Amino acid sequence: MTRTLSVTIGRPCAKVYDFVADPENLPKWAKAFCLSIQRVGDGWTALTPAGPMGLRFCARNTLGVLDHWVAPEPGFEVYVPMRVVPHGECSEVLFTLFKLPEMSDAKFAEDAAMVEKDLASLKKVLEK
């Protein structure tokens, strides 16, 4: 099962992409997930409510792709597809959430609510 969540942001696509593509901005808008972040070697480590998690991000690109991988434990990564696409003078940020095989429906709904909260926060940060 998957769920794609989105938010319209009243800013040009390039500005939204530049902000979201910078991992150091993650704690500014993804507060339900990321309390702080630091570079560790070639990757990043985020302090989350569930503890530290490894993160790696796709290379910057001109297509609006913001895919990333979250490692809640060593040897296990969760792929997170994310895009920013133009919508007139605004942008749409799309975040696809996958339900993992061992995940309950309640946990999946909780994760979706967390992503919706973070996307609303992103909108607020970028539109102020």
C-alpha positions as CSV (number, residue, x, y, z in Angstrom):
1,M,0.0,0.0,0.0
2,T,1.2,3.5,-0.8
3,R,-0.1,7.0,-0.2
4,T,1.1,10.1,-2.0
5,L,0.7,13.3,0.0
6,S,1.1,16.7,-1.4
7,V,1.0,20.4,-0.6
8,T,0.8,23.5,-2.8
9,I,3.4,26.1,-1.9
10,G,3.1,29.7,-3.2
11,R,6.7,29.9,-4.3
12,P,8.5,29.1,-7.6
13,C,9.6,25.5,-8.0
14,A,13.4,26.3,-8.1
15,K,13.2,28.1,-4.7
16,V,11.2,25.3,-3.1
17,Y,13.6,22.7,-4.5
18,D,16.7,24.6,-3.3
19,F,15.4,24.8,0.2
20,V,14.2,21.2,0.5
21,A,17.3,19.8,-1.3
22,D,19.5,21.2,1.5
23,P,19.6,18.6,4.3
24,E,20.5,21.2,6.8
25,N,17.0,22.7,6.4
26,L,15.3,19.5,7.4
27,P,14.9,20.4,11.1
28,K,13.3,23.8,10.0
29,W,10.3,22.1,8.4
30,A,10.2,18.3,9.1
31,K,9.9,18.8,12.8
32,A,7.7,15.7,13.4
33,F,10.6,13.6,12.0
34,C,13.9,15.5,12.4
35,L,14.9,17.3,15.6
36,S,18.5,17.9,14.3
37,I,20.8,16.7,11.6
38,Q,24.5,16.5,11.1
39,R,26.8,15.4,8.3
40,V,28.6,12.1,9.1
41,G,31.1,11.0,6.4
42,D,29.3,10.8,3.1
43,G,25.9,10.8,4.6
44,W,23.8,12.4,7.3
45,T,22.4,11.4,10.7
46,A,19.1,12.8,11.9
47,L,18.1,12.8,15.5
48,T,14.4,11.8,15.4
49,P,11.8,11.1,18.1
50,A,12.6,7.4,17.6
51,G,16.4,8.0,17.9
52,P,19.2,8.6,15.5
53,M,18.6,7.5,11.8
54,G,20.9,7.6,8.8
55,L,19.9,9.5,5.8
56,R,21.1,9.8,2.3
57,F,19.8,11.9,-0.5
58,C,19.8,11.7,-4.3
59,A,22.1,14.0,-6.2
60,R,20.9,17.5,-6.9
61,N,19.2,17.6,-10.3
62,T,17.1,19.8,-12.6
63,L,14.0,17.5,-12.5
64,G,12.8,18.3,-9.0
65,V,13.6,14.9,-7.6
66,L,14.2,14.9,-3.9
67,D,14.3,11.1,-3.3
68,H,16.0,10.0,-0.1
69,W,16.6,6.9,2.0
70,V,16.1,6.6,5.7
71,A,18.0,4.0,7.7
72,P,16.2,3.4,11.0
73,E,18.7,0.7,11.8
74,P,22.0,-0.5,10.3
75,G,21.6,-2.5,7.2
76,F,17.9,-1.5,6.6
77,E,16.9,1.5,4.5
78,V,13.5,2.8,3.5
79,Y,13.2,4.5,0.1
80,V,11.2,7.8,0.2
81,P,10.2,9.2,-3.3
82,M,9.7,13.0,-3.2
83,R,9.3,15.6,-5.9
84,V,8.7,19.2,-6.3
85,V,6.9,20.1,-9.6
86,P,5.8,23.5,-11.0
87,H,2.2,24.4,-10.7
88,G,1.9,27.8,-12.5
89,E,3.8,30.3,-10.3
90,C,3.5,27.9,-7.4
91,S,4.9,24.4,-6.6
92,E,3.5,21.1,-5.7
93,V,5.6,19.0,-3.3
94,L,4.7,15.3,-3.5
95,F,5.8,12.7,-0.9
96,T,5.1,9.0,-1.4
97,L,4.8,6.9,1.7
98,F,5.1,3.2,1.5
99,K,3.5,0.8,4.0
100,L,6.2,-1.6,5.1
101,P,5.2,-5.3,5.3
102,E,5.4,-5.4,9.1
103,M,3.6,-2.0,9.6
104,S,0.1,-1.9,11.1
105,D,-2.6,0.1,9.5
106,A,-2.6,2.4,12.6
107,K,1.2,3.0,12.3
108,F,0.8,3.7,8.5
109,A,-1.9,6.3,9.3
110,E,0.2,7.8,12.0
111,D,3.2,8.1,9.6
112,A,0.9,9.7,7.0
113,A,-0.3,12.2,9.6
114,M,3.3,13.0,10.5
115,V,4.1,13.7,6.8
116,E,1.1,15.9,6.4
117,K,2.1,17.9,9.4
118,D,5.6,18.3,8.0
119,L,4.4,19.3,4.6
120,A,2.1,21.9,6.2
121,S,5.1,23.2,8.1
122,L,7.2,23.4,4.9
123,K,4.4,25.5,3.3
124,K,4.4,27.8,6.3
125,V,8.2,28.2,6.4
126,L,8.4,28.9,2.7
127,E,5.4,31.2,2.4
128,K,6.3,33.6,5.2
